[in-house]
């Protein structure tokens, strides 16, 4: 049960980081001044972007990796997950 809580925490952290990255991408795109119509677009798209990214990471088994023993094949799998999302 303790391990499940850890996996959920990692999943939540990934979701938070994906959302933050998406928000920062909008800030950079609009020179740190997001117009109101694009702010609405950002808020509408954010849940879908986070859901798609976390789902692709889960699908490509990124959460089953033991980070102490990560190898090249694991890095390739993570790269495929990032490219697919």
LUMVEX-567373 format. One line per 5 residues: number of its first residue (from 1); their letters; for each residue x, y negated, z of C-alpha. Coordinates in Angstrom, 1 decimal. Layout:
BEGIN
NUM> A> X:Y:Z  ...
//
This chain:
BEGIN
1> XXXXX> 0.0:0.0:0.0  2.9:-2.3:0.8  4.2:-1.7:-2.7  0.9:-2.7:-4.3  0.9:-6.0:-2.4
6> XXXXX> 4.4:-6.7:-3.7  3.3:-6.0:-7.3  0.3:-8.3:-6.9  2.5:-11.0:-5.5  4.9:-10.6:-8.6
11> XXXXX> 1.9:-10.7:-10.9  0.6:-13.9:-9.2  4.0:-15.5:-9.4  4.3:-14.7:-13.1  0.8:-16.2:-13.7
16> XXXXX> 1.8:-19.3:-11.8  5.0:-19.7:-13.7  3.3:-19.1:-17.1  0.7:-21.8:-16.2  3.5:-24.2:-15.1
21> XXXXX> 5.5:-23.6:-18.3  2.4:-24.2:-20.4  1.7:-27.4:-18.6  5.3:-28.6:-18.9  5.2:-27.8:-22.6
26> XXXXX> 2.2:-30.1:-23.0  4.1:-32.8:-21.0  7.1:-32.6:-23.2  5.0:-32.5:-26.4  3.1:-35.7:-25.5
31> XXXXX> 6.1:-37.5:-24.0  4.8:-37.1:-20.4  1.6:-38.9:-21.2  -1.2:-36.4:-22.0  -4.2:-38.1:-23.5
36> XXXXX> -7.6:-37.2:-22.0  -8.8:-35.1:-24.9  -5.6:-33.0:-24.8  -5.9:-32.7:-21.1  -9.3:-31.1:-21.6
41> XXXXX> -7.8:-28.8:-24.2  -5.0:-27.9:-21.8  -7.4:-27.0:-19.1  -9.6:-24.9:-21.4  -6.6:-23.0:-22.9
46> XXXXX> -4.7:-22.4:-19.7  -6.7:-19.4:-18.4  -6.4:-17.7:-21.8  -2.7:-18.3:-22.2  -2.0:-17.0:-18.7
51> XXXXX> -4.2:-13.9:-19.2  -2.7:-13.1:-22.5  0.9:-13.5:-21.3  0.4:-11.5:-18.1  -1.5:-8.8:-20.0
56> XXXXX> 1.3:-8.4:-22.5  3.9:-8.2:-19.8  1.8:-5.5:-18.1  1.3:-3.6:-21.4  5.0:-3.5:-22.1
61> XXXXX> 5.6:-2.1:-18.6  7.6:-5.2:-17.4  6.2:-4.6:-13.9  7.4:-1.0:-13.7  11.1:-1.9:-13.9
66> XXXXX> 13.3:-1.4:-10.9  15.3:-4.6:-11.2  18.3:-3.2:-9.4  18.8:-0.7:-12.3  17.9:-2.8:-15.3
71> XXXXX> 19.5:-1.8:-18.6  19.7:-2.9:-22.2  16.6:-0.9:-23.1  14.6:-2.7:-20.3  15.8:-6.1:-21.6
76> XXXXX> 14.7:-5.2:-25.1  11.2:-4.2:-23.7  10.9:-7.5:-21.9  12.0:-9.3:-25.0  9.3:-7.6:-27.0
81> XXXXX> 6.7:-8.5:-24.4  7.7:-12.1:-24.5  7.7:-12.2:-28.3  4.3:-10.6:-28.5  2.7:-13.0:-26.0
//
